[in-house]
């Protein structure tokens, strides 16, 4: 009859009956008090029930108005009034905060209602008692059962027969009599209770053959221990009448009569579904859900067991990484990617023997564990795997793609552990990737040192930029007719206290792999524009700066806007910046779109190392470029595969006809300078003209001389 309200809560006095200015209902709390399926009432300090919810009114048969003027003692059973009033008085006096008891109400129709009553006192803000709130829960049925043993026995029998398990009483031993079996045995095992109790040997016959010895031994050990006060529990299999297997959990106690005879009193619970679920969960825990192959955890476990029983040199691990799976996933979606993974798993299974373990380690990574194979045989297996994966396209959702792989092979040597063997296979796979993929590589000890150095480089690179270890050096780009400095190429330099001087060819690919290229690229453009601004102010010459950009930068949606913002910050015209890209970048449409956007703002684009990539001369007209930097190999008459010297002139004339500026790279000798001047190349760059250095140290013009030229070379002093 009383609702539980947190003590000390700030109930509005106008919402609570029994307080100054109170009403007959609890106001804003009315909907809350009507929700619980229990009787709720509010009682003032004189014992009047000023408000009740529908549940309590319905149970007692009184209306709200009738209950509001009745002291609760008026509808309390006479035998319970004294205990109720005593507890209520102690609570109002502040001796207790509340109380709970079981009592009887007298309903309006004269009936008896047993309830469990909990009453709590709610104080005023100053601590004085205000009113009481309580909850009643009907317990009439329970009291009836407790007061009449026959009702309790009938109810117990009904519960036993309806419980979804086999309740039994049986003598111990394989052929002990079954003194009682509940009817639930029939839906669980297919036998009637009468059949089971009539045949003492039926339990032993239906006990699963592989479980008999263990189950009987466990029962005998328990009985011999004399632990009568503990529950015996075992899980085993019984055969259904149809022959199907039923897993049961047998929980029982061995009870002794006055003469010391033991009987089992227990319950057989059908746990077949739980067992099946357990087996599925165990399979899922150790197998890849998509392919059904063993997962990384199970593969590790099997490698460990194989190492324990191996013979020297007769076991190996192949680590397999798909080469172009990401393209499929990104282009066609993960659903198509899953189809490819399943197809790859099937092809891998076809290469493995029944005793081998093929596993999916994660993503697009697979592994093979083979035993009793020589290194030559393992290498042959790797060849078969490459052929199986890449020999024919993998079909998926009406499409097809050729899937190659990089395979690392590690043969177990003396002292090998699971961790070292898998690590070595992974390192070898990494080497296969570095060499272009679509191949297998056998692990060599030197690979470990190489990868360790790579990890050190990655770790150092993470902080190199913030610590100022990476700087920019500049190499001048000179007008080959006048010697005027028209621009500079910004070159990243990294000097590390432990690693020494790290060339860009080493750390730029690493920056791309670990995602630092965007931060590094933005910094390089910002730094180059800042230093160019200072150089221009000091020299009074409008030279430009050229910065190399990665294809990953061009693929970034925010790259163009960040470049434009940097130029605006230093108040540089867009043509003051030239972005250098390789020919391969221009073959990607996304990169071309990014470059077109940049050029639309006036930023210029240069092709670096032109002639060494894939673009054709006729294709230049379609590319978003303004300059071509002619590779140094065209200046070396001894380079392998060099064409006639006149080819240099053809390249330069074609570029000029397309209104592209030409820059000869790598000028190291006067002969090379003369060849470029003779071919009418507009600009040059190289050690002969100026080694990379601090931008502030370069003059506005350089001295240009040559052995052969149609006219005298121009000589300029530094500004």
Secondary structure, 3 states (H helix, E strand, C coil): CECCCCCCCCCCHHHCCCCCCCCCCCHHHHHHHHHCCCEEEEECCCCEEEEECHHHHHHHCCCHHHHHCCEHHHHECHHHHHHHHHHHHHHHCCCCCEEEEEEEEECCCCCEEEEEEEEEEEECCCCCEEEEEEEEEECHHHHHHHHCHHHHHHHHHHHHHHCCCEEEEEECCCCCCEEEECCCHHHHHCCCHHHHHHCCCHHHHHECHHHHHHHHHHHHHHHHHCCCCCCEEEEEEEECCCCCEEEEEEEEEEEECCCCCEEEEEEEEECHHHHHHHHHHHHHHHECCCCCCECHHHHHHHHHHHHHHCCCCCEEEEEEEECCHHHHHHHHCHHHHHHHHHHHHHHHHHHCCCCCEEEEEECCEEEEEEECCCHHHHHHHHHHHHHHHHCCCEEECCEEECCCEEEEEEECCCCCCHHHHHHHHHHHHHHHHHCCCCEEEECCCHHHHHHHHHHHHHHHHHHHCCCCCEEEEEEEEEECCCCEEEEEEEEEEEEECCCEEECHHHHHHHHHHCCCHHHHHHHHHHHHHHHHHHHHHHHCCCCEEEEECCHHHHCCCCHHHHHHHHHHHCCCCHHHEEEEEEHHHHHCHHHHHHHHHHHHCCCEEEEEEECCCCCCHHHHHHCCCCEEEECHHHHCCCCCCCCCCHHHHHHHHHHHHCCCEEEECCCCCHHHHHHHHHCCCCEECCCCCCCCECHHHCCCECCCCCCCCCCCCCCCCCC
